[in-house]
Every structure is written in C-alpha cells, then in structure tokens.
Amino acid sequence: MDSKKVQIPDFDFSKKYDARHSVHYFEKHEKNFMRRLSNWRELKIAQNALQYIGNFKTLLDMPCGTGRFWEILTTDNVKTIFASDYSIDMLKNGLKLRQDEISKQVRPFQSSAFAIPLRDNAVECIFCMRLLHHISDIKDRKIFLQEMARVSSDYVIISLWVDGNIKAMQRASLEKRRAKRRYQNRLCHPRKIIEEEFFEAGLLIVKHIDFFKFFSMWRIYILKKGLIGSL
Ligand SMILES: C[S@@+](CC[C@H](N)C(=O)[O-])C[C@H]1O[C@@H](n2cnc3c(N)ncnc32)[C@H](O)[C@@H]1O
C-alpha cells in the first residue's frame, strides 16, 4: 500500500463516531419497523447496484461504518473485500458485533476517504454509502472524488442526497430557517452540480437507483471510471 501526501480535510462530523456512537449506529437501523424497512430498502438498492456491475473480485467498502453492508458484499469467498473507516471505533464494533463468519471475510483498516492508503487502481469497485452528503465544500469534494477515481480501476458505487423530490423540498425550507448556521452537517446535492463534479473527476454515470423515486433524497449512482474528466 502506498500513501500520498494530501491535505486531509478535518470535519466535525467525522469526530462524532466514537465508541458510544458506533454502538448506537449499529443498533439504530434495527430499532423499529420503519428503520428496518428503510434499511432493507437501502440494502436492496445497493445489492441491485452490485448486481448491475456484475462480477468483480476486489472491492473497498469506504466508509464501512459498522459493516451494515458486509452481508451483501461477502456473498462468496472469492472476493477480496477491504473495509475502511476513519473511526477506529466504528471498525472495531463492526468487527465485534457482526457475525464472525461475515466479519472474518473483510480486510479492515483505518483511513480517511481523502487519502486512502492503497495504490492506484487497487480495487475494481469502491462502495461508498452515506458519506458524500456530509461533504459540503466543493474543494473537499474534489479531493474526495479524485481519490475515489484514483483507487478504483473500474467502478464507484456511491450514495448521496439529491434534489428533485419531496424530501429535498422540505429540506430546502428547513435550510432557509437555519440559514444563519455556519456549519451544515448534511447537504442535499443539486443533481446538475454533483453530476458535473463526477464528470470532472473522470467518473461517468452509468446508472442511478433511487431509494423511493420523487419522494426520498437518497440516490445511488453507479459511476464508471473513464478518461474524459481527466483529459
Ligand atoms: C453515516 S456513517 C455510514 C457508514 C456506512 N457506510 C453505512 O452506511 O452504514 C458515516 C461514516 O463515515 C465515517 N467517516 C467520517 N469521516 C470520514 C472520513 N474523512 N474518511 C472516512 N470515513 C469517514 C464515519 O466514521 C462513519 O462511519
């Protein structure tokens, strides 16, 4: 593994995933019927995205959190699944709380998504759930997307909040009321802008899958590494 010297952005939200919060995060998706339903749907669309890209042998789950997706990522032992997160507590609790036969199939390491200690084209796919909606600054997103494009040889599967749905409209009026707050913890991305940013990073959209079309902000993009943005 080689690591590059980059300016790693320092986010307040990255620091909240301590030992206590990681157990809370592990439990929260199973807390009640609505959470379980929503978790089921998220796993389902992620699985559809993985099926869409077809066979791959190496994948990086970044940020893996407490391994919510490991069950669908480790369906056979032919694949090498790297799992990384900035929070060592999220990683540790994921490994401890998931079933042994699942967690022993992943290769965990702590790192920042902005400076991944893997060589160029190290994995065929990067699987990135629920991180991009936290990255509100365009300069940070640029570093982040370039890092995704550097480490993946083929695909990036990424989830985020997008506009063009009922929840985004509700969010926009909430943001207006909070306009005076300096730091926004989470951001709904205008599709037009984020899609241009993917393109500039050399990541071409091959498909998107909505969590609940026209209602929910969650969307998964399947991006294929190309040359256009880097020309
Ligand atoms: C909302 S959780 C999502 C975890 C997992 N992908 C999931 O959907 O269950 C966000 C995760 O991002 C991690 N994180 C925060 N800042 C990060 C960074 N700079 N690099 C990598 N991971 C980061 C947190 O530790 C946390 O585990």
The ligand as an SDF file (V2000), in Angstrom:
LIG
                    3D

 27 29  0  0  0  0  0  0  0  0999 V2000
  -23.3310    7.6790    8.2400 C   0  0  0  0  0  0  0  0  0  0  0  0
  -21.9410    6.6220    8.5450 S   0  0  0  0  0  0  0  0  0  0  0  0
  -22.0710    5.4860    7.1590 C   0  0  0  0  0  0  0  0  0  0  0  0
  -21.3770    4.1710    7.4080 C   0  0  0  0  0  0  0  0  0  0  0  0
  -21.7400    3.0530    6.4180 C   0  0  0  0  0  0  0  0  0  0  0  0
  -21.3310    3.3570    5.0740 N   0  0  0  0  0  0  0  0  0  0  0  0
  -23.2330    2.8220    6.4510 C   0  0  0  0  0  0  0  0  0  0  0  0
  -23.9590    3.2960    5.5610 O   0  0  0  0  0  0  0  0  0  0  0  0
  -23.6830    2.1840    7.4010 O   0  0  0  0  0  0  0  0  0  0  0  0
  -20.6220    7.6700    8.0660 C   0  0  0  0  0  0  0  0  0  0  0  0
  -19.2590    7.0330    8.3080 C   0  0  0  0  0  0  0  0  0  0  0  0
  -18.2610    7.8700    7.7260 O   0  0  0  0  0  0  0  0  0  0  0  0
  -17.1150    7.7730    8.5340 C   0  0  0  0  0  0  0  0  0  0  0  0
  -16.2510    8.9240    8.2300 N   0  0  0  0  0  0  0  0  0  0  0  0
  -16.3700   10.1840    8.6340 C   0  0  0  0  0  0  0  0  0  0  0  0
  -15.4110   10.9530    8.1040 N   0  0  0  0  0  0  0  0  0  0  0  0
  -14.6630   10.1350    7.3250 C   0  0  0  0  0  0  0  0  0  0  0  0
  -13.5010   10.3150    6.5250 C   0  0  0  0  0  0  0  0  0  0  0  0
  -12.9380   11.5140    6.4010 N   0  0  0  0  0  0  0  0  0  0  0  0
  -12.9820    9.2500    5.8910 N   0  0  0  0  0  0  0  0  0  0  0  0
  -13.5670    8.0230    6.0050 C   0  0  0  0  0  0  0  0  0  0  0  0
  -14.6370    7.7910    6.7600 N   0  0  0  0  0  0  0  0  0  0  0  0
  -15.1860    8.8300    7.4040 C   0  0  0  0  0  0  0  0  0  0  0  0
  -17.6540    7.7530    9.9330 C   0  0  0  0  0  0  0  0  0  0  0  0
  -16.7170    7.2800   10.8590 O   0  0  0  0  0  0  0  0  0  0  0  0
  -18.8670    6.8580    9.7640 C   0  0  0  0  0  0  0  0  0  0  0  0
  -18.5450    5.5130    9.9840 O   0  0  0  0  0  0  0  0  0  0  0  0
  1  2  1  0
  2  3  1  0
  2 10  1  0
  3  4  1  0
  4  5  1  0
  5  6  1  0
  5  7  1  0
  7  8  2  0
  7  9  1  0
 10 11  1  0
 11 12  1  0
 11 26  1  0
 12 13  1  0
 13 14  1  0
 13 24  1  0
 14 15  1  0
 14 23  1  0
 15 16  2  0
 16 17  1  0
 17 18  1  0
 17 23  2  0
 18 19  1  0
 18 20  2  0
 20 21  1  0
 21 22  2  0
 22 23  1  0
 24 25  1  0
 24 26  1  0
 26 27  1  0
M  CHG  2   2   1   9  -1
M  END
$$$$
